[in-house]
């Protein structure tokens, strides 16, 4: 994992170098953890294939606190591939992470 500043009011949290099931699950789990217990000053979390950009108000929360919170959230993540539906052996949910894990969605080459 790597946390890098993006200007003075955002940070990019990179959770992997490739798009695979574990990385996609980690991205979604981190977003979910931040939604359950948002950091004061958090404006928005934007998930990508292997990273999340976290936008925050630097007047309300210093970047050091954002970094500590990201590290704490990541340390508590329980991740793995999306659950499979036994009948089709496809991810059971239709969320974006599951679709990307299956190779369906923008940039995957599959137009379903």
C-alpha positions in Angstrom: 0.0 0.0 0.0 1.2 3.5 -0.8 -0.4 6.9 0.2 0.7 9.9 -1.9 -0.6 13.5 -1.6 -2.5 14.9 -4.5 -2.3 18.6 -4.0 -3.2 20.0 -0.6 -6.6 18.5 -0.3 -6.5 14.9 -1.6 -4.5 11.7 -1.2 -4.2 8.7 -3.5 -4.2 5.4 -1.7 -2.8 2.7 -4.0 -3.7 -0.8 -2.8 -2.1 -2.8 -5.7 -0.3 -2.6 -9.0 -2.7 -4.8 -11.0 -6.4 -5.4 -11.2 -7.1 -8.7 -9.6 -9.8 -10.0 -7.2 -7.9 -9.2 -4.0 -7.1 -5.6 -5.0 -10.7 -4.9 -6.2 -12.0 -6.3 -2.9 -9.5 -4.2 -0.9 -10.6 -1.0 -2.8 -14.3 -1.7 -2.1 -13.6 -2.7 1.5 -11.7 0.6 2.1 -14.5 2.7 0.6 -17.0 0.8 2.7 -15.0 1.3 5.9 -14.7 5.1 5.2 -18.5 5.3 4.5 -19.3 3.5 7.8 -17.1 5.8 9.9 -16.3 8.9 7.9 -13.3 11.0 8.7 -14.2 14.5 9.8 -13.5 16.8 6.8 -13.9 13.9 4.3 -15.4 15.3 1.1 -15.4 12.3 -1.2 -13.8 8.9 -1.9 -13.3 8.0 -5.6 -12.4 4.4 -6.2 -10.4 3.2 -9.2 -9.1 -0.1 -10.3 -6.3 -0.4 -7.7 -6.5 2.8 -5.8 -8.8 5.3 -4.1 -8.5 9.1 -4.2 -9.6 10.6 -0.9 -10.7 14.3 -1.1 -10.7 16.2 2.2 -11.0 19.7 3.6 -7.5 20.6 4.9 -9.0 23.2 7.1 -10.9 20.5 9.0 -8.4 17.6 9.0 -4.6 17.7 8.5 -3.0 15.4 5.9 -1.2 13.5 8.6 -4.5 12.5 10.2 -5.8 11.4 6.8 -2.7 9.1 6.3 -3.1 7.6 9.8 -6.7 6.9 9.2 -6.1 5.2 5.9 -3.4 3.1 7.5 -5.8 2.1 10.3 -8.6 1.3 8.0 -6.4 -0.8 5.7 -5.0 -2.7 8.7 -8.5 -3.7 9.7 -9.7 -4.9 6.2 -10.8 -8.4 5.6 -10.7 -8.9 1.8 -11.0 -11.6 -0.7 -12.7 -12.2 -4.0 -16.4 -11.4 -4.2 -18.7 -14.2 -3.1 -19.6 -16.7 -5.8 -23.1 -17.8 -6.7 -22.9 -21.6 -6.8 -25.3 -22.0 -9.8 -23.3 -19.8 -12.2 -19.9 -19.6 -10.5 -20.1 -15.9 -11.0 -20.0 -13.2 -8.4 -23.4 -13.0 -6.7 -23.7 -9.3 -6.6 -23.8 -6.9 -9.6 -21.7 -4.2 -8.0 -18.9 -2.6 -10.0 -16.1 -4.5 -8.1 -17.8 -7.8 -8.9 -18.3 -6.9 -12.5 -14.7 -5.8 -12.9 -13.5 -9.0 -11.1 -15.5 -10.9 -13.8 -14.0 -8.9 -16.6 -17.2 -7.0 -17.4 -17.4 -3.2 -17.5 -15.6 -0.2 -18.8 -12.1 -1.0 -20.0 -12.6 -4.8 -19.7 -13.2 -5.4 -23.4 -16.7 -6.8 -22.6 -19.6 -4.5 -23.4 -22.3 -6.3 -21.4 
